[in-house]
Amino acid sequence: MACIEMDLFNKYEINKYIGKTLKVKRPKIGMTGKEIGSLLKLSQQQISRYESGRTPFNVDVLFNFFFALRMEAEEISLIFSAMTYIYNDTLNIYRY
């Protein structure tokens, strides 16, 4: 897979999926974007960019989100399972 294809894959598939998942979780525990931003030392605007998939996650930020949202291991495991599915699906597209 060429680098540009991997960049598009990362930005537009995985980050959108993770962001949407975290955005759905946040109000379920009664937390606003501003509140999680304060916990993570990020602006509400930056939180919005992560949740919309416009800003790619790095491992530190991702796990800080998990911790701030008090996510259980099972919830995190489901995210990584879905990421693996998306990754494999994308690999199959670019193989042929």
Backbone bond lengths (Angstrom), bond angles and torsions (degrees), N, CA, C in turn:
res aa  C-N    CA-C-N  psi(-1)  N-CA   C-N-CA  omega(-1)  CA-C   N-CA-C  phi
1 M - - - 1.447 - - 1.520 108.08 -
2 A 1.307 116.84 131.38 1.461 120.90 179.46 1.521 110.35 -69.92
3 C 1.322 115.75 156.14 1.471 121.50 -177.25 1.517 111.88 -58.41
4 I 1.328 117.35 -43.23 1.459 119.08 -177.76 1.525 110.64 -64.14
5 E 1.326 117.92 -36.62 1.456 120.75 177.58 1.522 110.36 -65.46
6 M 1.340 117.74 -41.05 1.461 121.11 178.96 1.529 110.05 -64.83
7 D 1.346 117.49 -39.18 1.462 120.20 177.96 1.523 110.48 -61.56
8 L 1.314 116.94 -45.16 1.466 120.14 179.30 1.518 110.74 -63.61
9 F 1.315 116.09 -42.16 1.460 120.84 178.50 1.521 110.29 -58.64
10 N 1.309 117.43 -49.57 1.456 121.10 -178.01 1.516 111.97 -62.09
11 K 1.318 116.87 -46.22 1.462 120.39 -175.54 1.522 112.43 -70.95
12 Y 1.305 116.99 -44.11 1.448 119.39 -167.69 1.519 115.20 -98.32
13 E 1.289 118.24 -13.78 1.452 119.24 179.61 1.529 111.60 -109.47
14 I 1.299 116.54 -65.40 1.457 121.10 -175.24 1.519 111.66 -64.73
15 N 1.328 117.98 -48.38 1.466 119.82 -176.65 1.520 112.59 -65.50
16 K 1.318 117.14 -36.47 1.464 119.40 176.03 1.525 110.75 -65.30
17 Y 1.315 116.47 -42.22 1.460 120.12 179.27 1.531 111.21 -63.06
18 I 1.323 116.74 -49.24 1.467 120.17 -179.56 1.519 110.14 -62.28
19 G 1.326 116.64 -47.59 1.464 120.40 -178.77 1.517 112.48 -57.77
20 K 1.322 116.43 -44.90 1.470 120.30 179.69 1.526 110.65 -63.37
21 T 1.327 116.71 -41.28 1.466 120.93 179.39 1.527 111.08 -61.90
22 L 1.322 116.67 -44.36 1.460 120.79 179.98 1.524 111.11 -68.99
23 K 1.322 116.46 -37.23 1.470 120.78 179.37 1.530 111.20 -64.28
24 V 1.314 116.67 -36.75 1.470 121.03 177.95 1.530 110.38 -70.38
25 K 1.317 117.09 -38.29 1.469 121.89 -178.26 1.533 112.06 -68.12
26 R 1.327 117.60 -41.36 1.463 122.50 -173.05 1.534 113.76 -53.29
27 P 1.330 120.03 -53.68 1.468 118.36 -179.60 1.535 113.43 -68.89
28 K 1.331 116.45 -22.45 1.470 119.18 177.99 1.521 111.72 -63.83
29 I 1.339 116.75 -27.07 1.466 119.06 177.36 1.529 110.87 -101.74
30 G 1.344 115.85 10.04 1.459 121.00 175.30 1.517 114.44 76.03
31 M 1.341 117.05 31.72 1.458 120.37 -177.29 1.529 110.12 -112.62
32 T 1.312 116.35 136.59 1.458 121.17 176.99 1.532 109.67 -89.60
33 G 1.320 115.40 167.21 1.459 120.41 175.68 1.516 111.45 -61.81
34 K 1.323 115.65 -37.17 1.467 120.09 178.91 1.527 110.89 -66.20
35 E 1.330 116.72 -39.88 1.467 120.47 -179.74 1.530 112.02 -66.36
36 I 1.319 117.23 -44.88 1.463 118.15 179.30 1.526 110.08 -68.48
37 G 1.333 116.32 -34.19 1.456 119.92 175.43 1.512 111.98 -59.77
38 S 1.313 115.86 -41.57 1.462 120.33 177.91 1.528 111.24 -63.18
39 L 1.318 116.44 -43.56 1.471 120.37 178.23 1.528 111.98 -62.27
40 L 1.326 115.90 -39.69 1.467 120.88 -176.35 1.529 113.05 -91.54
41 K 1.342 115.14 -0.43 1.470 120.99 -177.58 1.533 111.43 59.60
42 L 1.339 113.89 44.05 1.458 122.51 177.26 1.522 108.74 -129.50
43 S 1.310 117.24 153.39 1.466 120.23 177.09 1.527 109.98 -71.98
44 Q 1.318 115.41 160.55 1.460 120.26 176.36 1.522 109.43 -62.73
45 Q 1.329 116.62 -33.61 1.466 120.65 178.38 1.530 111.11 -64.97
46 Q 1.340 116.76 -39.49 1.466 119.95 178.41 1.529 110.51 -67.90
47 I 1.323 116.83 -39.13 1.473 120.85 175.65 1.524 109.05 -57.86
48 S 1.322 116.41 -44.97 1.464 121.16 179.45 1.523 111.08 -60.36
49 R 1.333 117.11 -39.85 1.467 120.10 178.84 1.526 111.53 -66.07
50 Y 1.328 117.18 -39.18 1.473 119.57 175.50 1.523 110.56 -64.70
51 E 1.329 116.24 -47.24 1.470 119.82 -175.99 1.525 113.11 -66.24
52 S 1.322 117.37 -25.98 1.466 120.13 179.04 1.530 111.96 -88.69
53 G 1.338 117.21 -9.15 1.451 120.97 -179.14 1.512 113.99 87.32
54 R 1.340 117.58 3.36 1.465 120.49 -179.49 1.523 112.85 -73.32
55 T 1.344 117.41 -26.01 1.462 121.28 177.03 1.520 108.28 -113.12
56 P 1.324 117.17 125.26 1.469 120.05 179.54 1.525 111.79 -67.02
57 F 1.303 115.96 143.50 1.462 122.11 176.70 1.522 109.85 -80.94
58 N 1.333 116.47 144.42 1.454 119.60 163.53 1.527 105.92 -108.26
59 V 1.289 117.38 169.20 1.465 120.94 -173.46 1.517 111.76 -60.70
60 D 1.331 117.99 -42.46 1.467 120.73 -179.20 1.522 111.46 -60.93
61 V 1.321 116.46 -48.89 1.468 120.46 -179.39 1.522 110.46 -63.12
62 L 1.317 116.60 -43.42 1.458 120.60 -178.78 1.527 111.17 -59.25
63 F 1.326 116.59 -48.16 1.459 118.83 -179.09 1.523 112.37 -71.06
64 N 1.325 117.70 -27.93 1.464 119.34 173.28 1.529 110.57 -66.01
65 F 1.340 116.86 -38.76 1.470 120.40 174.20 1.533 109.83 -60.44
66 F 1.331 116.86 -48.04 1.462 120.45 -179.80 1.529 110.72 -55.43
67 F 1.309 115.67 -46.02 1.462 120.55 -178.30 1.527 111.06 -66.30
68 A 1.339 116.94 -47.38 1.465 121.06 -178.53 1.526 111.66 -62.05
69 L 1.325 116.50 -34.10 1.461 120.78 179.88 1.526 112.58 -87.90
70 R 1.327 115.77 4.05 1.471 122.30 178.15 1.540 111.08 52.43
71 M 1.326 114.79 45.73 1.460 119.67 -178.17 1.515 110.63 -77.14
72 E 1.314 114.84 140.23 1.460 122.37 177.45 1.534 109.66 -79.04
73 A 1.312 115.75 158.03 1.472 121.23 179.93 1.525 111.09 -56.73
74 E 1.325 117.29 -36.32 1.462 120.81 -179.44 1.528 111.19 -64.99
75 E 1.330 116.70 -39.02 1.467 120.56 178.82 1.529 110.32 -65.57
76 I 1.316 116.12 -42.51 1.458 121.24 179.72 1.528 109.90 -65.83
77 S 1.310 116.50 -40.71 1.457 121.26 178.49 1.527 111.11 -60.79
78 L 1.332 117.24 -39.95 1.469 120.50 178.29 1.524 111.04 -63.48
79 I 1.323 117.02 -38.18 1.463 120.77 177.89 1.522 109.84 -62.15
80 F 1.333 116.83 -47.36 1.460 119.75 -178.82 1.528 111.91 -68.33
81 S 1.318 117.92 -32.59 1.467 120.50 175.25 1.520 110.69 -64.27
82 A 1.324 116.93 -43.91 1.459 120.74 178.52 1.525 110.77 -65.35
83 M 1.342 116.62 -38.40 1.462 120.18 177.59 1.526 110.41 -61.64
84 T 1.313 117.18 -40.40 1.461 121.62 178.88 1.524 110.20 -63.90
85 Y 1.320 116.55 -41.88 1.459 120.99 178.05 1.530 110.49 -61.37
86 I 1.327 117.18 -47.24 1.465 121.72 179.92 1.533 109.95 -61.60
87 Y 1.323 115.60 -43.06 1.463 120.50 179.62 1.529 110.97 -60.86
88 N 1.322 117.00 -49.82 1.465 120.82 -179.36 1.522 111.44 -62.30
89 D 1.316 116.59 -40.13 1.457 121.25 179.14 1.524 110.23 -62.59
90 T 1.326 116.89 -42.59 1.457 121.35 179.51 1.523 111.07 -67.56
91 L 1.327 117.07 -41.22 1.468 120.23 177.32 1.524 110.69 -57.64
92 N 1.314 116.80 -43.14 1.465 120.64 -179.59 1.531 111.80 -63.40
93 I 1.317 116.74 -34.86 1.476 120.53 178.82 1.526 109.84 -64.59
94 Y 1.332 116.89 -44.00 1.465 120.90 -174.05 1.518 113.89 -85.38
95 R 1.312 118.33 -9.22 1.465 121.04 178.62 1.527 112.43 -72.70
96 Y 1.307 115.53 -29.66 1.473 118.79 -172.30 1.493 112.41 -107.71
